[in-house]
Amino acid sequence: MKKLLHGILLFLIFIPQVFSQINKPVVDLILPTETSELEYISKKLSKNNAFNVTTYINALPKEENRGDLLIIVSDKLLPLMNTDSYPAKFALYVNSLNFKSKNLKASAALFSDQPIQRQLLLLSHIFDKKIIVGIPYYNDFYKSVLTKEADNFNDLEFLIVKTEINDIRTVSKVIQNSDVLLATPEKKIYNSQTIRSILLSSYRHQTAVIGPNEGFVTAGALASVASSSDQYIDELIIMIEDYIETKKLPESRYPKNFIIKINTHVAESLGISISSEDQLLKIMKDD
């Protein structure tokens, strides 16, 4: 009798768990390759209670195995979002302008780049004097944003210059005539072919560089606003849960939460007295 009661109790505990797993939406997560960072994304998403995750590498699953929602990670996989097999598709770590240019249907993105206004705010809090900020750009979007933001930053004088693909000469001229170079996330300007020469030019002319991401700071930029992997994943989960609950696709957006990254060695070499990362973050959030 005890064994029977024990069996019934296990049945009552186990069955609801099985049904809860069955009733959850299935999310197909497509990664561009297998790395520890990308594996971390998969594991953290899988711990969420609102949906189940099936992970694939560099390709969509076969039609008969497809889930209810799609997540792709990186610009490289954006072409996979042309499929009509999902009612909602999400893109993680994709450039904002690259995503918008695709005009994808039933799709939302959490952008890899930070809003340019956020980088300008960081600049204004690092320097306590009026400075010239040089911004070479390729896409006219950046000129329009910076022109609108000029009135909001009276302590910054903008030197906004149109440049061509891999045009190191123009970028170097901007560096020579500026106190700070604000680098946009445009790979047509800043890439493996150009970044070393650009940073060497900035060192030579003692011009600080504010990078578009954390990688720039590691390479030798003074500072940047960035978002951690956990911040990206947590926000993506919120976007997916909102869709599951409302059946309305959330708007594409920049990450709401962020961190500050400072290269202290570069700050010392430039003679810049700078607050700690945590202090700058608090000031910016209070602003």
C-alpha positions as CSV (number, residue, x, y, z in Angstrom):
1,M,0.0,0.0,0.0
2,K,2.9,2.4,0.9
3,K,4.5,1.6,-2.5
4,L,1.3,2.4,-4.3
5,L,0.9,5.7,-2.4
6,H,4.5,6.6,-3.1
7,G,4.0,5.8,-6.8
8,I,0.8,7.9,-7.0
9,L,2.7,10.8,-5.3
10,L,5.5,10.7,-7.8
11,F,3.0,10.5,-10.6
12,L,1.2,13.6,-9.3
13,I,4.6,15.5,-9.0
14,F,6.0,14.4,-12.3
15,I,3.0,14.8,-14.6
16,P,2.5,18.5,-14.2
17,Q,6.2,19.1,-14.9
18,V,6.0,17.1,-18.1
19,F,2.9,19.0,-19.3
20,S,4.5,22.3,-18.4
21,Q,7.5,21.4,-20.6
22,I,5.2,20.3,-23.4
23,N,3.1,23.4,-23.3
24,K,6.1,25.8,-23.5
25,P,6.9,27.4,-26.8
26,V,10.1,26.0,-28.4
27,V,12.7,28.5,-29.4
28,D,15.2,27.6,-32.1
29,L,18.5,29.3,-31.3
30,I,21.0,29.5,-34.2
31,L,24.6,30.2,-33.3
32,P,27.3,31.1,-35.9
33,T,29.8,28.7,-34.4
34,E,30.7,26.9,-31.2
35,T,32.5,29.0,-28.6
36,S,32.4,29.2,-24.8
37,E,30.7,32.6,-24.9
38,L,28.0,31.4,-27.4
39,E,27.5,28.2,-25.4
40,Y,26.9,30.4,-22.3
41,I,24.1,32.2,-24.2
42,S,22.5,28.8,-25.0
43,K,22.8,27.6,-21.4
44,K,21.4,30.8,-19.8
45,L,18.4,30.9,-22.3
46,S,17.7,27.3,-21.5
47,K,17.3,28.0,-17.8
48,N,14.3,30.3,-18.5
49,N,10.9,29.0,-17.5
50,A,8.9,30.6,-20.2
51,F,10.2,28.6,-23.2
52,N,12.3,25.6,-24.2
53,V,15.4,26.1,-26.3
54,T,16.9,23.9,-29.1
55,T,20.3,25.0,-30.3
56,Y,21.7,24.7,-33.9
57,I,24.9,25.8,-35.5
58,N,25.0,28.1,-38.6
59,A,21.8,26.7,-40.1
60,L,18.0,26.5,-39.6
61,P,16.6,23.1,-38.5
62,K,14.7,21.0,-41.0
63,E,11.1,22.0,-41.4
64,E,9.7,19.0,-39.5
65,N,11.9,19.9,-36.5
66,R,11.3,23.6,-36.3
67,G,10.1,25.3,-33.1
68,D,7.7,28.2,-32.5
69,L,10.2,31.1,-32.4
70,L,13.6,31.9,-33.9
71,I,16.7,33.6,-32.4
72,I,19.8,34.2,-34.5
73,V,23.1,35.5,-33.1
74,S,25.3,37.9,-35.1
75,D,25.1,39.8,-38.4
76,K,26.4,36.8,-40.2
77,L,23.2,34.9,-39.6
78,L,20.7,37.7,-40.6
79,P,20.0,36.0,-44.0
80,L,18.4,33.1,-42.0
81,M,15.7,35.6,-40.9
82,N,14.2,35.7,-44.4
83,T,12.3,32.5,-43.6
84,D,8.5,32.6,-43.2
85,S,8.4,29.5,-41.0
86,Y,8.2,31.5,-37.7
87,P,5.6,34.0,-36.5
88,A,8.3,35.9,-34.6
89,K,12.1,36.1,-35.1
90,F,14.7,37.7,-32.9
91,A,18.2,38.9,-33.7
92,L,20.9,39.3,-31.0
93,Y,24.3,41.0,-31.4
94,V,23.4,42.6,-34.8
95,N,24.4,46.1,-35.9
96,S,21.4,48.5,-35.9
97,L,21.9,50.0,-39.3
98,N,22.7,46.6,-40.8
99,F,19.5,45.1,-39.4
100,K,17.3,48.1,-40.4
101,S,18.6,47.9,-44.0
102,K,17.2,44.3,-44.3
103,N,13.5,45.3,-43.8
104,L,12.8,41.9,-42.3
105,K,9.2,40.9,-41.6
106,A,8.0,39.7,-38.2
107,S,11.5,40.4,-36.7
108,A,12.9,42.3,-33.8
109,A,16.5,42.9,-32.8
110,L,18.6,43.7,-29.7
111,F,21.4,45.7,-31.3
112,S,25.1,45.1,-30.7
113,D,26.0,48.8,-30.9
114,Q,25.3,51.4,-28.3
115,P,23.4,54.6,-29.1
116,I,25.7,57.4,-30.1
117,Q,24.1,59.7,-27.5
118,R,25.3,57.4,-24.8
119,Q,28.9,57.6,-26.0
120,L,28.6,61.4,-26.1
121,L,27.3,61.5,-22.6
122,L,30.3,59.4,-21.5
123,L,32.6,61.9,-23.2
124,S,31.0,64.9,-21.6
125,H,31.6,63.4,-18.1
126,I,35.2,62.4,-18.7
127,F,36.4,65.8,-19.8
128,D,35.8,68.9,-17.6
129,K,36.6,71.4,-20.4
130,K,35.3,72.3,-23.8
131,I,36.8,69.9,-26.3
132,I,36.8,69.2,-30.0
133,V,35.3,65.8,-30.8
134,G,36.2,64.5,-34.3
135,I,33.7,62.0,-35.8
136,P,34.5,60.5,-39.2
137,Y,31.5,58.8,-40.7
138,Y,30.5,56.8,-43.7
139,N,26.7,56.4,-43.2
140,D,24.8,59.7,-43.3
141,F,22.7,58.4,-40.3
142,Y,25.5,59.4,-38.0
143,K,25.7,62.9,-39.4
144,S,22.0,63.4,-38.8
145,V,22.1,62.1,-35.2
146,L,25.2,64.2,-34.3
147,T,23.7,67.3,-35.9
148,K,20.6,66.9,-33.7
149,E,22.6,66.2,-30.6
150,A,24.9,69.2,-30.9
151,D,22.5,71.5,-28.9
152,N,22.4,69.0,-26.0
153,F,26.2,69.0,-25.5
154,N,27.4,72.6,-25.2
155,D,30.8,71.5,-23.8
156,L,31.5,69.6,-27.0
157,E,32.5,71.1,-30.4
158,F,31.8,68.6,-33.2
159,L,34.1,68.1,-36.2
160,I,32.0,65.8,-38.4
161,V,33.7,64.6,-41.5
162,K,32.5,62.3,-44.3
163,T,34.9,59.5,-45.2
164,E,35.2,56.6,-47.6
165,I,35.8,52.9,-47.0
166,N,39.1,52.2,-45.2
167,D,40.0,55.9,-45.6
168,I,42.8,56.1,-43.0
169,R,44.1,59.4,-44.4
170,T,40.9,61.3,-43.7
171,V,40.6,59.7,-40.2
172,S,44.1,60.7,-39.4
173,K,43.4,64.3,-40.4
174,V,40.4,64.3,-38.1
175,I,42.6,63.0,-35.3
176,Q,45.1,65.8,-35.9
177,N,42.4,68.5,-35.5
178,S,40.5,67.0,-32.5
179,D,41.0,66.4,-28.8
180,V,39.0,63.2,-29.0
181,L,38.1,60.8,-31.8
182,L,34.6,59.3,-31.4
183,A,34.6,56.1,-33.4
184,T,31.3,54.9,-34.8
185,P,30.6,51.2,-35.1
186,E,31.1,51.3,-38.9
187,K,33.3,48.4,-40.0
188,K,33.8,50.2,-43.3
189,I,36.0,52.7,-41.4
190,Y,37.1,50.7,-38.3
191,N,38.2,47.1,-39.1
192,S,41.2,44.8,-38.9
193,Q,42.9,46.6,-41.9
194,T,42.7,50.0,-40.4
195,I,42.4,49.9,-36.6
196,R,46.1,49.6,-35.9
197,S,47.1,52.6,-38.0
198,I,44.2,54.7,-36.5
199,L,45.2,53.9,-32.9
200,L,48.9,54.6,-33.7
201,S,47.9,58.0,-35.2
202,S,45.9,58.8,-32.1
203,Y,48.9,58.0,-29.8
204,R,51.2,60.1,-32.0
205,H,48.9,63.1,-31.8
206,Q,47.9,62.5,-28.1
207,T,44.2,62.3,-29.2
208,A,41.9,60.2,-27.0
209,V,39.7,57.6,-28.7
210,I,36.2,56.7,-27.5
211,G,35.4,53.4,-29.0
212,P,32.1,51.9,-30.1
213,N,32.6,48.7,-28.0
214,E,34.7,47.1,-25.3
215,G,37.0,45.5,-27.9
216,F,38.3,49.0,-28.8
217,V,39.2,49.7,-25.2
218,T,41.2,46.5,-25.0
219,A,43.0,47.4,-28.3
220,G,43.9,50.9,-27.0
221,A,41.0,53.3,-26.9
222,L,40.5,55.4,-23.8
223,A,36.9,54.4,-23.0
224,S,33.6,53.1,-24.2
225,V,30.1,52.3,-23.2
226,A,29.3,48.6,-23.5
227,S,26.8,46.0,-22.4
228,S,27.7,42.7,-20.8
229,S,26.6,39.3,-22.0
230,D,24.3,38.9,-19.1
231,Q,22.7,42.3,-19.8
232,Y,22.1,41.3,-23.4
233,I,20.7,37.9,-22.6
234,D,18.4,39.2,-19.7
235,E,16.9,41.8,-22.0
236,L,16.4,39.4,-24.9
237,I,14.5,37.1,-22.5
238,I,12.3,40.0,-21.5
239,M,11.6,40.7,-25.2
240,I,10.7,37.0,-25.9
241,E,8.5,36.8,-22.7
242,D,6.6,39.9,-23.8
243,Y,5.9,38.4,-27.2
244,I,4.8,35.1,-25.6
245,E,2.4,36.9,-23.3
246,T,1.0,39.5,-25.7
247,K,1.6,38.0,-29.1
248,K,2.9,41.4,-30.1
249,L,6.5,41.7,-31.4
250,P,8.5,44.2,-29.3
251,E,10.3,47.1,-31.1
252,S,13.9,46.6,-32.0
253,R,16.2,48.5,-29.6
254,Y,19.6,49.2,-28.1
255,P,20.4,47.4,-24.8
256,K,18.9,49.4,-21.9
257,N,21.5,48.4,-19.4
258,F,25.2,49.1,-19.9
259,I,28.6,49.2,-18.3
260,I,31.6,51.6,-18.6
261,K,35.0,50.4,-19.8
262,I,38.1,52.5,-19.2
263,N,41.7,51.8,-20.3
264,T,43.6,53.2,-17.3
265,H,47.0,52.8,-19.0
266,V,45.8,55.0,-21.9
267,A,44.4,57.5,-19.5
268,E,47.7,57.8,-17.7
269,S,49.7,58.1,-20.9
270,L,47.4,60.9,-22.0
271,G,47.6,62.6,-18.6
272,I,43.8,62.3,-18.1
273,S,42.5,62.1,-14.6
274,I,39.4,59.9,-14.8
275,S,36.8,58.6,-12.5
276,S,36.4,54.9,-11.9
277,E,34.1,52.8,-14.2
278,D,31.6,52.5,-11.4
279,Q,31.6,56.2,-10.6
280,L,31.1,57.1,-14.2
281,L,28.3,54.6,-14.6
282,K,26.5,56.0,-11.6
283,I,26.9,59.6,-12.8
284,M,25.6,58.7,-16.3
285,K,22.6,56.8,-14.9
286,D,21.8,59.7,-12.6
287,D,22.1,62.2,-15.5
